Amino acid sequence: MVDLPRLNTASHLTLVTIRLWVHEHLRGQTPMTGWDAGLIAAGLPTPARRALDELLTMLALMPDMLSGILPVCAHRVGDSELGLLRMFAECTPGDSSSPTLMVTLPPTMARLAEQRCLAYARAMGEHVSAHQIRPAQRMDEMTLSSAGEPLPQRVH
């Protein structure tokens, strides 16, 4: 697990949005009740927000794909959540390799999911990354200390 403060702004916003979306999904309500308010405030265009919604809807169709999503108020990032955040970090335009998480999906779903992931990641890069408080870190840098060892776990 990773502490939330170690995430950059775009990753933190994405994580909270995913948690809100899953929370609404598990409650059985249409996930359009404000889960994307932070994305709207960040200036993400409607197609990018729709792409994230469609991506999460596809992933929710797969058994256990969205399991491990922590409550919105959790101060840590779970392994499943880190996998989703890595998917967005790995999803870059012009890159021929598929994100790790996409490889586990059936081919047609993987292609559709990758399109949505690219649309969302591109919009995040254009609208949120320019306003980040701290520089972006690679996902492996978030989980390791400067000495390359796992970061100490904080007990709450």
C-alpha positions in Angstrom: 0.0 0.0 0.0 1.0 3.6 -0.7 0.2 6.7 1.3 -2.1 9.2 -0.5 0.2 12.2 -0.1 2.8 10.4 -2.3 0.5 10.5 -5.3 0.7 13.4 -7.8 -2.4 15.5 -8.2 -3.7 13.7 -11.4 -3.3 10.3 -9.8 -5.0 11.4 -6.5 -7.9 12.9 -8.4 -8.3 9.8 -10.5 -8.1 7.6 -7.4 -10.8 9.5 -5.6 -13.0 9.6 -8.7 -12.7 5.8 -9.1 -13.5 5.3 -5.4 -16.6 7.5 -5.7 -17.7 5.7 -8.9 -17.3 2.3 -7.3 -19.1 3.4 -4.2 -22.1 4.5 -6.3 -21.9 1.4 -8.4 -22.0 -0.9 -5.3 -24.9 1.0 -3.9 -26.8 0.1 -7.0 -27.4 3.7 -8.1 -26.6 5.1 -11.4 -23.0 6.4 -11.1 -23.9 9.9 -12.1 -24.5 11.4 -8.7 -21.4 13.6 -8.5 -18.6 11.1 -8.7 -17.1 13.3 -11.5 -17.4 16.7 -9.7 -13.6 16.8 -9.1 -13.0 16.1 -12.8 -15.4 18.9 -13.8 -13.7 21.3 -11.4 -10.3 20.3 -12.9 -11.6 21.2 -16.4 -11.8 17.8 -17.9 -14.0 17.8 -21.0 -17.2 15.7 -21.1 -15.8 13.1 -23.5 -12.9 12.3 -21.1 -15.3 12.0 -18.2 -17.5 9.8 -20.3 -14.5 7.7 -21.3 -13.6 7.0 -17.6 -17.3 6.1 -16.9 -17.3 3.7 -19.8 -14.0 2.2 -18.8 -15.1 1.6 -15.2 -18.4 0.2 -16.5 -16.5 -2.3 -18.7 -14.2 -3.3 -15.8 -17.2 -3.7 -13.5 -18.5 -6.4 -15.9 -15.5 -8.6 -15.2 -15.5 -10.6 -12.0 -13.2 -9.1 -9.3 -11.8 -6.5 -11.6 -12.9 -3.6 -9.3 -12.5 -5.5 -6.1 -10.1 -4.1 -3.6 -11.2 -0.5 -4.1 -11.0 1.2 -0.7 -13.6 3.6 0.8 -13.3 7.2 -0.3 -11.9 8.3 3.0 -9.1 5.7 3.1 -5.6 7.3 3.5 -3.8 4.5 1.7 -3.8 3.1 -1.9 -4.5 -0.6 -2.2 -2.9 -2.9 -4.6 -5.9 -3.1 -6.9 -6.1 0.7 -6.9 -2.4 1.0 -7.7 -3.0 -1.4 -10.6 -5.7 0.9 -12.0 -3.5 3.9 -11.6 -0.6 2.2 -13.3 -3.0 1.4 -16.2 -3.5 5.1 -16.8 0.2 5.8 -16.4 1.1 3.1 -18.9 -1.6 4.2 -21.4 0.3 6.7 -23.6 -0.5 7.7 -27.2 1.7 6.1 -29.8 2.9 3.4 -27.4 2.4 0.0 -29.1 2.4 -2.0 -25.8 -0.8 -2.5 -23.9 -1.1 -1.6 -20.2 -0.6 -4.6 -17.9 -4.2 -4.6 -16.8 -5.5 -4.6 -20.4 -3.7 -7.9 -21.1 -6.1 -9.7 -18.7 -9.2 -8.6 -20.6 -10.8 -10.4 -23.6 -9.4 -8.9 -26.9 -12.4 -6.8 -27.9 -12.9 -5.5 -24.4 -9.2 -4.7 -24.1 -9.3 -2.7 -27.3 -12.4 -0.7 -26.2 -10.9 -0.3 -22.7 -7.6 0.9 -24.1 -9.4 3.6 -26.2 -11.2 4.9 -23.2 -8.0 4.8 -21.1 -6.1 6.8 -23.7 -8.9 9.4 -24.0 -8.9 9.8 -20.2 -5.1 9.8 -19.8 -4.7 12.3 -22.6 -7.2 14.7 -21.1 -5.6 14.3 -17.6 -2.2 15.1 -19.1 -3.6 18.3 -20.8 -5.9 19.6 -18.1 -4.6 18.4 -14.7 -0.9 17.7 -15.0 -0.2 21.3 -15.9 -1.5 22.3 -12.4 0.1 19.6 -10.3 1.4 20.6 -6.9 4.4 18.3 -7.0 6.2 16.7 -10.0 4.8 13.4 -11.3 6.5 10.3 -10.1 6.7 6.9 -11.8 4.5 4.3 -10.1 7.5 2.3 -8.9 9.0 5.5 -7.3 5.8 5.9 -5.2 6.3 2.5 -3.6 10.0 2.6 -3.0 12.3 4.8 -0.9 15.3 6.6 -2.4 17.4 3.6 -1.3 15.1 1.2 -3.4 13.6 -0.3 -0.3 9.8 -0.5 0.5 8.6 2.6 2.3 7.8 2.1 6.0 4.1 1.4 6.7 2.3 3.9 8.8 -0.2 2.7 11.4 -3.3 4.7 12.0 
